[in-house]
Amino acid sequence: MNYGYEGARYGVSFGTALAIVISYTNNHSILWALIHGFLSWFYVIYYAIVY
């Protein structure tokens, strides 16, 4: 079993879910939540720096 691959896959999934929740909480828009979910960790890091 390749643990590096599994960890990366779960990290991407968690990042996507986190980005969607943060985006929807701030914008109340499903469209923006989907866009930010696509960007995942980039949006999470942006949000952490700006807010």
Contact map, one row per residue, 1 for C-alpha under 8 A:
111000000000000000000000000000000000000000000000000
111111000000000000000000000000000000000000000000000
111111100000000000000000000000000000000000000000000
011111110000000000000000000000000000000000000000000
011111111000000000000000000000000000000000000000000
011111111100000000000000000000000000000000000000000
001111111110000000000000000000000000000000000000000
000111111111000000000000000000000000000000000000000
000011111111100000000000000000000000000000000000000
000001111111110000000000000000000000000000000000000
000000111111111000000000000000000000000000000000000
000000011111111100000000000000000000000110000000000
000000001111111110000000000000000000000000000000000
000000000111111111000000000000000000000000000000000
000000000011111111100000000000000000100110010000000
000000000001111111110000000000000001111110000000000
000000000000111111111000000000000000100100000000000
000000000000011111111100000000000000100100010000000
000000000000001111111110000000001001101110110000000
000000000000000111111111000000001101100100000000000
000000000000000011111111100000001000000000000000000
000000000000000001111111110000000000000000010000000
000000000000000000111111111110011001000000000000000
000000000000000000011111111111011000000000000000000
000000000000000000001111111100000000000000000000000
000000000000000000000111111100000000000000000000000
000000000000000000000011111110011000000000000000000
000000000000000000000011111111000000000000000000000
000000000000000000000011001111111000000000000000000
000000000000000000000001000111111100000000000000000
000000000000000000000000000011111110000000000000000
000000000000000000000011001011111111000000000000000
000000000000000000111011001011111111100000000000000
000000000000000000010000000001111111110000000000000
000000000000000000000000000000111111111000000000000
000000000000000100110010000000011111111100100000000
000000000000001111110000000000001111111100100000000
000000000000000100000000000000000111111100000000000
000000000000000100100000000000000011111111100000000
000000000001001111110000000000000001111111110000000
000000000001001100100000000000000000001111111000000
000000000000000000000000000000000000001111111100000
000000000000000000100000000000000001101111111110000
000000000000001001100100000000000000000111111111000
000000000000000000000000000000000000000011111111100
000000000000000000000000000000000000000001111111110
000000000000000000000000000000000000000000111111111
000000000000000000000000000000000000000000011111111
000000000000000000000000000000000000000000001111111
000000000000000000000000000000000000000000000111111
000000000000000000000000000000000000000000000011111
